Structure formats: structure tokens, C-alpha cells
Amino acid sequence: MNKKNWTANWDDNSIVIENGWDWSGNCEEKVTINGEVIQSRSYDMTDVSVKRAVGTTFTMRFGEDNVTVVMGSAWYLFGTACRIMVNGKFVGGDRIVLFAKESLTK
């Protein structure tokens, strides 16, 4: 599986975002904060709409913080990008993320 990871830190917290896919269409997305898996999704790219497969926004609470992870296409369209925000403030990843429209809330 081809995997890409992004990390960020804020207020003594650490977040790791993992995104992976293989040529069979299997995909994985995982959000881990301080070693605990907060959000995880595995799917077959052929079973979902193109809109959902190319971009997702995860919004979740972690303690008093609102954490938003935006996954989508990189600006050059052939890679994956991820923007990590806490309470609306950019804390890590890529500043430009394309096609992230679908929202998953936990």
C-alpha cells in the first residue's frame, strides 16, 4: 500500500494523519491524536462516488479543541494533500488542498 503521513503539534498534543491506497482501489484514512486512533476509514474506491474518493473533511472534538483535517488532491493534481487545523488555525500539513467537499463528523 502506498502511504503518506502528516504530523502536527499544538498545546502539547500530537496529531498524525495517515492516507494510503493501492492499485486494487483499497483506501485508508486514519487520524491519531496522542497515540489514540480518533477517526479511521477504510473503503474500496470503486464503491464510492468520485466526489467522496477525491476529498474528505473530518471534523472532530478533542477535549476543548475542534480539530479539522482536510484531505484532498495536491495543487498539482497527482498527489494527496492534507491540511490540519485546530480551532480554525492552521497547525500543519499543506495549505492548499483541492476537492475536499464531503464532510465526516465525529
C-alpha positions as CSV (number, residue, x, y, z in Angstrom):
1,M,0.0,0.0,0.0
2,N,1.2,3.5,-0.9
3,K,1.1,5.6,2.3
4,K,1.6,9.3,3.1
5,N,1.7,10.7,6.6
6,W,1.4,14.3,8.0
7,T,2.1,15.4,11.6
8,A,1.4,18.5,13.6
9,N,1.7,19.6,17.3
10,W,-0.4,22.0,19.3
11,D,-0.6,22.7,23.1
12,D,1.4,19.6,24.0
13,N,-0.7,17.4,21.7
14,S,0.5,15.5,18.6
15,I,-1.6,14.5,15.6
16,V,-0.7,12.1,12.9
17,I,-2.7,11.7,9.7
18,E,-2.2,8.6,7.5
19,N,-3.6,8.2,4.0
20,G,-3.0,5.1,1.9
21,W,-4.1,3.4,-1.3
22,D,-3.2,0.5,-3.5
23,W,-3.7,-0.2,-7.2
24,S,-6.7,-2.5,-6.4
25,G,-8.7,0.5,-5.2
26,N,-8.3,-0.1,-1.4
27,C,-8.0,3.1,0.6
28,E,-7.4,4.0,4.2
29,E,-7.5,7.2,6.2
30,K,-6.6,7.4,9.9
31,V,-6.4,10.3,12.4
32,T,-4.4,9.6,15.5
33,I,-4.0,12.1,18.4
34,N,-1.6,11.4,21.2
35,G,-1.3,7.8,20.1
36,E,-5.1,7.2,20.1
37,V,-6.9,6.5,16.9
38,I,-9.7,9.1,16.8
39,Q,-11.0,8.5,13.3
40,S,-10.4,5.7,10.8
41,R,-12.0,4.8,7.5
42,S,-11.2,2.1,5.0
43,Y,-13.1,1.8,1.7
44,D,-12.9,0.5,-1.8
45,M,-12.5,3.5,-4.1
46,T,-14.7,1.7,-6.7
47,D,-17.7,1.6,-4.2
48,V,-17.9,5.3,-3.5
49,S,-18.7,8.4,-5.5
50,V,-15.7,10.2,-7.2
51,K,-16.5,13.3,-5.1
52,R,-16.0,11.4,-1.8
53,A,-13.0,9.5,-3.1
54,V,-11.0,12.6,-4.0
55,G,-11.7,14.7,-0.9
56,T,-12.9,14.5,2.6
57,T,-13.1,16.8,5.6
58,F,-13.0,15.2,9.1
59,T,-14.2,17.4,11.9
60,M,-13.9,16.1,15.5
61,R,-13.7,17.3,19.1
62,F,-10.6,16.6,21.1
63,G,-11.0,17.8,24.7
64,E,-11.8,21.5,24.3
65,D,-10.4,21.7,20.8
66,N,-12.1,21.5,17.4
67,V,-9.8,19.5,15.1
68,T,-10.4,19.7,11.3
69,V,-8.5,17.5,8.9
70,V,-9.0,18.3,5.2
71,M,-7.8,15.5,2.8
72,G,-7.8,16.0,-0.9
73,S,-5.8,16.5,-4.0
74,A,-2.5,18.4,-4.1
75,W,-2.3,21.6,-6.1
76,Y,-0.6,19.7,-8.9
77,L,-3.4,17.1,-9.0
78,F,-1.3,14.0,-8.9
79,G,-0.7,13.7,-5.2
80,T,-2.6,13.8,-1.9
81,A,-2.7,16.9,0.3
82,C,-3.8,17.3,3.9
83,R,-4.5,20.5,5.9
84,I,-4.6,20.2,9.7
85,M,-6.4,22.9,11.7
86,V,-7.2,23.3,15.4
87,N,-9.9,25.8,16.4
88,G,-9.8,27.2,12.9
89,K,-6.0,27.8,13.0
90,F,-3.6,26.1,10.6
91,V,-1.2,23.8,12.6
92,G,0.3,21.6,9.9
93,G,0.2,19.8,6.6
94,D,-0.4,21.5,3.3
95,R,-2.0,24.9,2.9
96,I,-3.6,24.1,-0.4
97,V,-6.0,21.1,-0.6
98,L,-8.3,20.7,-3.6
99,F,-11.6,18.9,-4.0
100,A,-12.3,18.3,-0.3
101,K,-16.1,18.7,-0.2
102,E,-17.5,15.7,1.7
103,S,-17.7,16.1,5.4
104,L,-17.5,13.3,8.0
105,T,-18.1,14.4,11.6
106,K,-17.3,12.5,14.8
